[in-house]
Amino acid sequence: MTQKENLDNCLTNWYDLLPVNSKKVKDKKTVDNISDLPLRPARFVEHRLITSILDGTYPPGSVLPAERTLAGLIGVTRPTLRESLHRLAGQGWFTICQGKPTKVNSFWENGGMGLLSILSKYSDFLPDGFVIHLLEVRSTLLPPIARLAAANEPQALLGILEQAKTIEDDAMIFTRFDWNLQISMARYSHNPVYTLILNDFSSMYEMLGSLYFQMEEARRSSRSFYLEMYKNIRSGGKGIERIVYATMEKSIDLWKNLKGNNL
């Protein structure tokens, strides 16, 4: 079995996480009725509603059309629409009050961590600077996670880093290896909350990582990082937070320099 096949189980392929009939996501105007998406009508409704929020059709603070009108616009039954609205309201997208119009919430203020996995399916609609904010959060989270992992499970961590010496020079292989390292460090930290937090990054990380690791400099930087981590842990692990933080900050600079990047 090749290294690529071994790493395939680290993440679900990001393409599989896109909405049904995702080839039409970039031009949502081509998705005009339920016949375009014959399966899972509730999922289709959620897709239409979320994209309508993200593209500014129904901006935060606005209200949705009346239920009968909105169901007609989307092309679904009112019970199907109602089911989807209540599910999305539970995620923070809407506020529903009986007898009043449904209000569109600011998802940045009302959404939870689970929103990240949802937004990963709508990368075309992400606001400018979103990825930078995401990477800044990682710069804060990952250094203490690495310190705990190196203290609690040094041999297990070394076992993963050992594989980096022969990692193939391929963007997707780097993406999957890098994510496997990060999620493993969270588990080795022995703090399950860290793992829960990082799990919400997983689907978005593969989509973004596949872009980031197309840069030769990014692959070269990460390869050096893995080697430096390996040597540091072998020497006792002191200073591991500094090493991780410096690399995370460098990844932000590299992302900013990514040509054609609008995220």
Residue pairs with C-beta under 8 A, 6 or more apart in sequence:
3 163
3 166
3 167
3 168
3 173
4 168
4 170
4 172
4 173
7 173
7 176
7 177
7 180
8 176
10 176
10 177
10 179
10 180
10 183
11 175
11 176
11 179
11 180
11 202
11 203
11 205
11 206
12 202
12 203
12 206
13 206
14 120
14 203
14 206
14 207
14 210
15 22
17 117
17 120
17 121
17 203
18 25
18 121
19 25
19 43
19 47
19 121
19 122
20 37
20 39
20 40
20 43
20 44
20 47
21 31
21 36
21 37
22 121
24 30
24 31
24 36
25 51
25 122
25 124
26 124
28 48
28 51
28 55
30 36
31 37
31 47
31 48
32 75
33 75
34 41
34 44
34 74
34 75
34 76
35 75
36 44
37 43
37 44
37 47
41 76
41 77
41 80
42 80
42 83
42 84
42 87
44 74
44 76
45 74
45 76
45 80
45 81
45 84
46 84
46 87
46 88
48 74
49 58
49 84
49 85
49 88
49 93
50 88
50 93
50 118
50 122
51 122
51 125
52 58
53 59
53 60
53 93
53 104
53 107
54 122
54 125
54 126
55 125
58 64
58 104
59 104
60 104
60 105
60 106
60 107
61 103
61 104
61 106
62 103
62 104
63 101
63 102
63 103
63 104
64 70
64 85
64 94
64 101
64 102
64 103
64 104
65 73
66 101
67 78
67 81
67 82
68 78
70 81
71 77
71 78
71 80
71 81
74 81
85 94
85 96
85 102
86 96
88 94
89 95
89 96
89 102
91 111
91 112
91 114
91 115
91 118
92 105
92 107
92 110
92 111
92 112
92 115
93 104
93 105
93 107
93 110
93 111
94 102
94 103
94 104
94 105
95 102
95 103
95 105
96 102
97 103
105 111
107 115
113 196
113 197
113 200
114 200
116 134
116 200
116 201
116 204
117 200
117 202
117 203
117 204
119 126
119 130
119 204
120 203
120 204
120 207
121 203
123 204
123 207
123 263
126 263
128 262
128 263
129 263
130 263
131 208
131 255
131 261
131 263
132 252
132 255
132 256
132 263
134 201
134 204
134 208
135 248
135 251
135 252
135 255
136 252
138 201
138 248
139 245
139 248
139 249
139 252
141 194
141 197
141 198
142 182
142 185
142 244
142 245
142 248
143 240
143 241
143 242
143 244
143 245
143 248
144 189
144 241
145 182
145 185
145 186
145 189
145 191
145 194
146 185
146 229
146 240
146 241
146 243
146 244
147 237
147 240
147 241
148 188
148 189
148 190
148 191
149 157
149 184
149 185
149 186
149 187
149 188
149 189
150 157
150 232
150 233
150 237
150 240
151 237
152 188
152 189
152 190
153 188
154 233
154 237
156 184
156 188
157 184
157 185
157 188
157 229
157 233
158 230
158 233
158 234
160 180
160 181
160 184
161 181
161 226
161 227
161 229
161 230
161 233
162 230
163 177
164 177
164 223
164 226
164 227
164 230
165 227
167 173
167 174
167 177
167 223
167 226
169 219
171 209
171 210
171 213
171 214
171 219
172 210
172 213
174 209
174 213
174 218
174 219
174 222
175 205
175 206
175 209
175 210
175 212
175 213
176 206
178 209
178 213
178 222
179 202
179 205
179 206
179 209
181 226
182 198
183 195
183 198
183 199
183 202
186 194
186 195
186 197
186 198
187 195
189 195
208 263
211 258
211 261
212 218
212 251
212 254
212 255
212 258
213 219
213 222
215 254
215 258
217 254
218 251
218 254
221 247
221 250
221 251
221 254
222 247
225 243
225 247
228 243
229 240
229 243
229 244
232 238
232 239
232 240
232 243
233 240
255 261
